Every structure is written in C-alpha cells, then in structure tokens.
Amino acid sequence: MPPVVVPPRDNNNAGPPQPNPVLTAYESYCRDTPLVTRYVLNVTVLSFSAGFLFSPAYLLANIPIFTIFKFQLYRIITSPLICTDILSLFFTFMGFMNHGVKLEVSNFNVVCCVDNIGTNPDYNMSFLISSFFSQTFYSSNQWGQHSLQYYSLH
C-alpha cells in the first residue's frame, strides 16, 4: 500500500481564524445591555455561583433578627441581589433583559438606579416592620392565646 501524501497547506490563503463564540456573545451582551441592568444581572449570577461554595443568603438576606437586633443595615440594600436557585436566575434574566433594558433606556441610568435603590429598601423596611410587630404581638401570651382560640388550634 503506497503512503498517503497530504498536500502542504497554503497559509497565505487560510484567512483569519474564526472568532470565539463565547467572547462574541459576551461582547454583544456588554454592548447591548445598559449599565445598571448589566451590573444587577452580573451580581445576581455571581450570587448564584457563590451559592455552590457558601450561602450568600445567610450573609446578605434581610433576616429580621440580624437586621434589627444586630444592626446589620446593609442587608436592607443587598437582599434583592441574592439568587439561590436556577428558576430565580431564569426569571431574573427574563425580566431584566426585557423590561429592565426598556426602563433603563427610557429613564436613563441614574433614574433607574435611583428607582431600584429607592424602592427596594422601602419594601424591605415594610417587611421588617411587619415581622417585628407580628413577632412582638404573637410572642406575648395574650396575643398568642387569642390567635390560638381564633383558629381553634389549642
């Protein structure tokens, strides 16, 4: 059997190498996604990825015992950025890529950032107030007995 001869490759006519598809996708993501939306999505993905190593929810979530009694007020601002499961990550990307981009383009980056920073602590503060009052009222004997009698759980 005669040896197979491979013709030499002509390097002058090979053309440029094919672009990296991952790099191309990331560059288009950075080019097409506005700044605040991109940062929120990146932090959410980072939080989800960190969940494989440790629990970011324990460190950053708005847990009333830590926020009120240990005075860890940073939890009021960082709690919306936590993503613990793949379904939350999916819906975050669906919502932010559709509505977040439109909102940020129509209202500019600063207004969108102020809206997010302004509304999230409001919701978290209302959660803290309601959980504090419910814990205060239902931990006393009078309120606890009343709720047990009302729901027939005695």
C-alpha positions as protocol buffer text, in pm:
chain_id: "A"
residue {
  index: 1
  type: MET
  ca { x: 0 y: 0 z: 0 }
}
residue {
  index: 2
  type: PRO
  ca { x: 152 y: 332 z: -104 }
}
residue {
  index: 3
  type: PRO
  ca { x: 189 y: 604 z: 161 }
}
residue {
  index: 4
  type: VAL
  ca { x: -77 y: 875 z: 169 }
}
residue {
  index: 5
  type: VAL
  ca { x: 63 y: 1212 z: 72 }
}
residue {
  index: 6
  type: VAL
  ca { x: -108 y: 1514 z: 223 }
}
residue {
  index: 7
  type: PRO
  ca { x: -66 y: 1828 z: 16 }
}
residue {
  index: 8
  type: PRO
  ca { x: 101 y: 2116 z: 201 }
}
residue {
  index: 9
  type: ARG
  ca { x: -128 y: 2377 z: 348 }
}
residue {
  index: 10
  type: ASP
  ca { x: -115 y: 2720 z: 193 }
}
residue {
  index: 11
  type: ASN
  ca { x: -105 y: 2956 z: 494 }
}
residue {
  index: 12
  type: ASN
  ca { x: -142 y: 3269 z: 283 }
}
residue {
  index: 13
  type: ASN
  ca { x: -496 y: 3182 z: 170 }
}
residue {
  index: 14
  type: ALA
  ca { x: -620 y: 3044 z: 505 }
}
residue {
  index: 15
  type: GLY
  ca { x: -785 y: 3371 z: 608 }
}
residue {
  index: 16
  type: PRO
  ca { x: -837 y: 3497 z: 963 }
}
residue {
  index: 17
  type: PRO
  ca { x: -921 y: 3250 z: 1235 }
}
residue {
  index: 18
  type: GLN
  ca { x: -1283 y: 3206 z: 1333 }
}
residue {
  index: 19
  type: PRO
  ca { x: -1397 y: 3434 z: 1619 }
}
residue {
  index: 20
  type: ASN
  ca { x: -1456 y: 3285 z: 1962 }
}
residue {
  index: 21
  type: PRO
  ca { x: -1836 y: 3246 z: 2001 }
}
residue {
  index: 22
  type: VAL
  ca { x: -1829 y: 3291 z: 2379 }
}
residue {
  index: 23
  type: LEU
  ca { x: -1629 y: 3614 z: 2351 }
}
residue {
  index: 24
  type: THR
  ca { x: -1857 y: 3737 z: 2074 }
}
residue {
  index: 25
  type: ALA
  ca { x: -2168 y: 3668 z: 2284 }
}
residue {
  index: 26
  type: TYR
  ca { x: -2018 y: 3847 z: 2586 }
}
residue {
  index: 27
  type: GLU
  ca { x: -1917 y: 4148 z: 2377 }
}
residue {
  index: 28
  type: SER
  ca { x: -2268 y: 4176 z: 2233 }
}
residue {
  index: 29
  type: TYR
  ca { x: -2413 y: 4142 z: 2588 }
}
residue {
  index: 30
  type: CYS
  ca { x: -2190 y: 4429 z: 2708 }
}
residue {
  index: 31
  type: ARG
  ca { x: -2270 y: 4638 z: 2402 }
}
residue {
  index: 32
  type: ASP
  ca { x: -2648 y: 4587 z: 2403 }
}
residue {
  index: 33
  type: THR
  ca { x: -2727 y: 4581 z: 2777 }
}
residue {
  index: 34
  type: PRO
  ca { x: -2734 y: 4913 z: 2966 }
}
residue {
  index: 35
  type: LEU
  ca { x: -2501 y: 4967 z: 3261 }
}
residue {
  index: 36
  type: VAL
  ca { x: -2727 y: 4926 z: 3567 }
}
residue {
  index: 37
  type: THR
  ca { x: -2910 y: 4628 z: 3419 }
}
residue {
  index: 38
  type: ARG
  ca { x: -2580 y: 4462 z: 3334 }
}
residue {
  index: 39
  type: TYR
  ca { x: -2441 y: 4518 z: 3685 }
}
residue {
  index: 40
  type: VAL
  ca { x: -2755 y: 4382 z: 3854 }
}
residue {
  index: 41
  type: LEU
  ca { x: -2752 y: 4073 z: 3633 }
}
residue {
  index: 42
  type: ASN
  ca { x: -2379 y: 4018 z: 3691 }
}
residue {
  index: 43
  type: VAL
  ca { x: -2419 y: 4042 z: 4069 }
}
residue {
  index: 44
  type: THR
  ca { x: -2714 y: 3803 z: 4055 }
}
residue {
  index: 45
  type: VAL
  ca { x: -2510 y: 3547 z: 3858 }
}
residue {
  index: 46
  type: LEU
  ca { x: -2220 y: 3594 z: 4100 }
}
residue {
  index: 47
  type: SER
  ca { x: -2455 y: 3534 z: 4394 }
}
residue {
  index: 48
  type: PHE
  ca { x: -2593 y: 3220 z: 4231 }
}
residue {
  index: 49
  type: SER
  ca { x: -2241 y: 3092 z: 4158 }
}
residue {
  index: 50
  type: ALA
  ca { x: -2126 y: 3168 z: 4512 }
}
residue {
  index: 51
  type: GLY
  ca { x: -2413 y: 2953 z: 4636 }
}
residue {
  index: 52
  type: PHE
  ca { x: -2215 y: 2645 z: 4538 }
}
residue {
  index: 53
  type: LEU
  ca { x: -1938 y: 2739 z: 4784 }
}
residue {
  index: 54
  type: PHE
  ca { x: -2127 y: 2907 z: 5071 }
}
residue {
  index: 55
  type: SER
  ca { x: -2468 y: 3056 z: 5144 }
}
residue {
  index: 56
  type: PRO
  ca { x: -2489 y: 3419 z: 5029 }
}
residue {
  index: 57
  type: ALA
  ca { x: -2847 y: 3432 z: 5159 }
}
residue {
  index: 58
  type: TYR
  ca { x: -2723 y: 3387 z: 5515 }
}
residue {
  index: 59
  type: LEU
  ca { x: -2475 y: 3672 z: 5471 }
}
residue {
  index: 60
  type: LEU
  ca { x: -2685 y: 3918 z: 5270 }
}
residue {
  index: 61
  type: ALA
  ca { x: -3056 y: 3838 z: 5313 }
}
residue {
  index: 62
  type: ASN
  ca { x: -3294 y: 4059 z: 5507 }
}
residue {
  index: 63
  type: ILE
  ca { x: -3328 y: 3839 z: 5815 }
}
residue {
  index: 64
  type: PRO
  ca { x: -3508 y: 4046 z: 6083 }
}
residue {
  index: 65
  type: ILE
  ca { x: -3305 y: 3911 z: 6376 }
}
residue {
  index: 66
  type: PHE
  ca { x: -2979 y: 4023 z: 6215 }
}
residue {
  index: 67
  type: THR
  ca { x: -3109 y: 4345 z: 6063 }
}
residue {
  index: 68
  type: ILE
  ca { x: -3293 y: 4476 z: 6369 }
}
residue {
  index: 69
  type: PHE
  ca { x: -3121 y: 4331 z: 6672 }
}
residue {
  index: 70
  type: LYS
  ca { x: -2763 y: 4308 z: 6542 }
}
residue {
  index: 71
  type: PHE
  ca { x: -2799 y: 4634 z: 6345 }
}
residue {
  index: 72
  type: GLN
  ca { x: -2674 y: 4492 z: 6014 }
}
residue {
  index: 73
  type: LEU
  ca { x: -2843 y: 4754 z: 5798 }
}
residue {
  index: 74
  type: TYR
  ca { x: -2653 y: 4661 z: 5481 }
}
residue {
  index: 75
  type: ARG
  ca { x: -2895 y: 4367 z: 5448 }
}
residue {
  index: 76
  type: ILE
  ca { x: -3174 y: 4610 z: 5352 }
}
residue {
  index: 77
  type: ILE
  ca { x: -2989 y: 4705 z: 5034 }
}
residue {
  index: 78
  type: THR
  ca { x: -2819 y: 4375 z: 4946 }
}
residue {
  index: 79
  type: SER
  ca { x: -3117 y: 4142 z: 4983 }
}
residue {
  index: 80
  type: PRO
  ca { x: -3265 y: 4198 z: 4633 }
}
residue {
  index: 81
  type: LEU
  ca { x: -2937 y: 4086 z: 4475 }
}
residue {
  index: 82
  type: ILE
  ca { x: -2950 y: 3733 z: 4617 }
}
residue {
  index: 83
  type: CYS
  ca { x: -3029 y: 3445 z: 4385 }
}
residue {
  index: 84
  type: THR
  ca { x: -3036 y: 3098 z: 4536 }
}
residue {
  index: 85
  type: ASP
  ca { x: -3189 y: 2877 z: 4268 }
}
residue {
  index: 86
  type: ILE
  ca { x: -3184 y: 2838 z: 3891 }
}
residue {
  index: 87
  type: LEU
  ca { x: -3551 y: 2927 z: 3850 }
}
residue {
  index: 88
  type: SER
  ca { x: -3499 y: 3265 z: 4018 }
}
residue {
  index: 89
  type: LEU
  ca { x: -3199 y: 3326 z: 3797 }
}
residue {
  index: 90
  type: PHE
  ca { x: -3402 y: 3238 z: 3487 }
}
residue {
  index: 91
  type: PHE
  ca { x: -3687 y: 3474 z: 3575 }
}
residue {
  index: 92
  type: THR
  ca { x: -3445 y: 3750 z: 3674 }
}
residue {
  index: 93
  type: PHE
  ca { x: -3280 y: 3731 z: 3335 }
}
residue {
  index: 94
  type: MET
  ca { x: -3617 y: 3716 z: 3157 }
}
residue {
  index: 95
  type: GLY
  ca { x: -3746 y: 4021 z: 3342 }
}
residue {
  index: 96
  type: PHE
  ca { x: -3434 y: 4232 z: 3333 }
}
residue {
  index: 97
  type: MET
  ca { x: -3343 y: 4161 z: 2973 }
}
residue {
  index: 98
  type: ASN
  ca { x: -3692 y: 4261 z: 2856 }
}
residue {
  index: 99
  type: HIS
  ca { x: -3822 y: 4524 z: 3094 }
}
residue {
  index: 100
  type: GLY
  ca { x: -3502 y: 4640 z: 3263 }
}
residue {
  index: 101
  type: VAL
  ca { x: -3341 y: 4741 z: 2936 }
}
residue {
  index: 102
  type: LYS
  ca { x: -3653 y: 4934 z: 2826 }
}
residue {
  index: 103
  type: LEU
  ca { x: -3682 y: 5106 z: 3163 }
}
residue {
  index: 104
  type: GLU
  ca { x: -3317 y: 5199 z: 3174 }
}
residue {
  index: 105
  type: VAL
  ca { x: -3308 y: 5327 z: 2817 }
}
residue {
  index: 106
  type: SER
  ca { x: -3623 y: 5536 z: 2865 }
}
residue {
  index: 107
  type: ASN
  ca { x: -3530 y: 5672 z: 3211 }
}
residue {
  index: 108
  type: PHE
  ca { x: -3151 y: 5686 z: 3177 }
}
residue {
  index: 109
  type: ASN
  ca { x: -2909 y: 5503 z: 3406 }
}
residue {
  index: 110
  type: VAL
  ca { x: -2922 y: 5739 z: 3703 }
}
residue {
  index: 111
  type: VAL
  ca { x: -3302 y: 5743 z: 3732 }
}
residue {
  index: 112
  type: CYS
  ca { x: -3318 y: 5363 z: 3700 }
}
residue {
  index: 113
  type: CYS
  ca { x: -3053 y: 5322 z: 3969 }
}
residue {
  index: 114
  type: VAL
  ca { x: -3232 y: 5567 z: 4200 }
}
residue {
  index: 115
  type: ASP
  ca { x: -3560 y: 5380 z: 4143 }
}
residue {
  index: 116
  type: ASN
  ca { x: -3401 y: 5050 z: 4238 }
}
residue {
  index: 117
  type: ILE
  ca { x: -3216 y: 5190 z: 4536 }
}
residue {
  index: 118
  type: GLY
  ca { x: -3525 y: 5381 z: 4648 }
}
residue {
  index: 119
  type: THR
  ca { x: -3795 y: 5114 z: 4620 }
}
residue {
  index: 120
  type: ASN
  ca { x: -3611 y: 4805 z: 4742 }
}
residue {
  index: 121
  type: PRO
  ca { x: -3532 y: 4945 z: 5090 }
}
residue {
  index: 122
  type: ASP
  ca { x: -3895 y: 5058 z: 5119 }
}
residue {
  index: 123
  type: TYR
  ca { x: -4019 y: 4704 z: 5063 }
}
residue {
  index: 124
  type: ASN
  ca { x: -3756 y: 4564 z: 5297 }
}
residue {
  index: 125
  type: MET
  ca { x: -3839 y: 4814 z: 5570 }
}
residue {
  index: 126
  type: SER
  ca { x: -4210 y: 4729 z: 5546 }
}
residue {
  index: 127
  type: PHE
  ca { x: -4116 y: 4361 z: 5575 }
}
residue {
  index: 128
  type: LEU
  ca { x: -3902 y: 4434 z: 5883 }
}
residue {
  index: 129
  type: ILE
  ca { x: -4175 y: 4640 z: 6048 }
}
residue {
  index: 130
  type: SER
  ca { x: -4444 y: 4379 z: 5983 }
}
residue {
  index: 131
  type: SER
  ca { x: -4226 y: 4091 z: 6101 }
}
residue {
  index: 132
  type: PHE
  ca { x: -4118 y: 4285 z: 6411 }
}
residue {
  index: 133
  type: PHE
  ca { x: -4477 y: 4364 z: 6507 }
}
residue {
  index: 134
  type: SER
  ca { x: -4602 y: 4016 z: 6434 }
}
residue {
  index: 135
  type: GLN
  ca { x: -4322 y: 3870 z: 6646 }
}
residue {
  index: 136
  type: THR
  ca { x: -4395 y: 4119 z: 6924 }
}
residue {
  index: 137
  type: PHE
  ca { x: -4770 y: 4056 z: 6925 }
}
residue {
  index: 138
  type: TYR
  ca { x: -4767 y: 3681 z: 6881 }
}
residue {
  index: 139
  type: SER
  ca { x: -4489 y: 3612 z: 7129 }
}
residue {
  index: 140
  type: SER
  ca { x: -4684 y: 3760 z: 7421 }
}
residue {
  index: 141
  type: ASN
  ca { x: -4926 y: 3529 z: 7597 }
}
residue {
  index: 142
  type: GLN
  ca { x: -5234 y: 3742 z: 7539 }
}
residue {
  index: 143
  type: TRP
  ca { x: -5192 y: 3766 z: 7160 }
}
residue {
  index: 144
  type: GLY
  ca { x: -5076 y: 3408 z: 7134 }
}
residue {
  index: 145
  type: GLN
  ca { x: -5380 y: 3280 z: 7328 }
}
residue {
  index: 146
  type: HIS
  ca { x: -5613 y: 3494 z: 7120 }
}
residue {
  index: 147
  type: SER
  ca { x: -5477 y: 3359 z: 6792 }
}
residue {
  index: 148
  type: LEU
  ca { x: -5494 y: 3000 z: 6920 }
}
residue {
  index: 149
  type: GLN
  ca { x: -5857 y: 3044 z: 7020 }
}
residue {
  index: 150
  type: TYR
  ca { x: -5945 y: 3218 z: 6696 }
}
residue {
  index: 151
  type: TYR
  ca { x: -5804 y: 2944 z: 6476 }
}
residue {
  index: 152
  type: SER
  ca { x: -5911 y: 2662 z: 6712 }
}
residue {
  index: 153
  type: LEU
  ca { x: -5557 y: 2535 z: 6746 }
}
residue {
  index: 154
  type: HIS
  ca { x: -5549 y: 2491 z: 7127 }
}
